[in-house]
């Protein structure tokens, strides 16, 4: 394949390395907030499962 004057290449900002997200450093406060959110989600999920079980048992009676 030959290259001519109409051949174009991706430059900076054209889905290249510069467009990739940079991971932010995490502080202990960020980790604590994440653990709190995970605990809350787990607790709410457990309550939801318990409610479904109670309603299922109540519907059978």
ABEGO torsion letter per residue (X at the ends): XBBBAABBBBBBGBGBAAABBBBBBBBAAAAAAAAAAAAAAAAAAAAAAAAAAAAAAAAAX
